[in-house]
């Protein structure tokens, strides 16, 4: 996925600013991994994307994408309990984990 100079293939260091929708689509999984899975701050994610992948975006633009993608880092205890209940139901009904996100929502939020 990365070229010799560490830039994600498809995203040149001269990528457009602000990022195009195609740029965002390309970087989506990396953004999610850094921000949600690795629990990095938005500023850390922005720095990594810029320095390692040549992807530049302002904090405001990133926050707009987070809203658009419905990304949530923090959940209330009641939302976590509801999510656990839904996942137990999926498991009890034989839903197989394919490594993809479960098709469930808790008060309008995907998880």
C-alpha positions, -999 to 999 in steps of 0.1 A, spaced: 0 0 0 29 23 6 55 33 -20 92 35 -15 90 70 0 63 59 25 34 77 7 2 57 4 0 48 -33 -26 69 -49 -19 99 -26 10 119 -39 27 144 -15 12 170 -38 -23 158 -32 -49 185 -35 -57 207 -5 -84 206 7 -86 168 1 -110 157 -26 -138 131 -19 -116 105 -37 -87 113 -13 -110 109 16 -124 76 3 -88 63 -1 -77 73 33 -109 63 52 -97 29 66 -64 43 77 -81 73 94 -105 49 112 -76 26 123 -56 55 137 -84 74 153 -106 46 166 -86 14 169 -53 30 179 -70 57 200 -49 85 186 -60 121 190 -72 140 159 -40 161 159 -19 129 160 -39 114 131 -35 146 111 2 146 118 7 110 108 -14 114 76 5 145 66 40 133 75 38 97 65 12 98 37 12 133 23 -25 138 32 -32 173 45 -65 183 61 -74 210 86 -89 200 120 -122 216 109 -123 195 77 -114 163 97 -142 171 122 -167 175 93 -156 140 80 -160 125 115 -196 138 116 -202 127 80 -189 92 87 -207 91 121 -175 81 139 -179 79 177 -150 74 200 -169 77 233 -201 60 242 -223 63 273 -225 33 296 -262 28 285 -251 27 249 -224 2 256 -249 -20 274 -273 -18 245 -245 -26 221 -235 -57 241 -271 -68 242 -274 -65 204 -241 -83 198 -252 -111 222 -284 -114 201 -264 -116 169 -241 -143 184 -271 -163 198 -287 -161 163 -256 -176 147 -242 -144 131 -207 -152 120 -179 -127 126 -165 -119 92 -142 -91 105 -166 -65 93 -186 -42 115 -217 -56 128 -248 -41 112 -261 -26 144 -270 8 157 -273 22 192 -295 53 194 -287 62 159 -250 54 161 -233 27 141 -208 4 158 
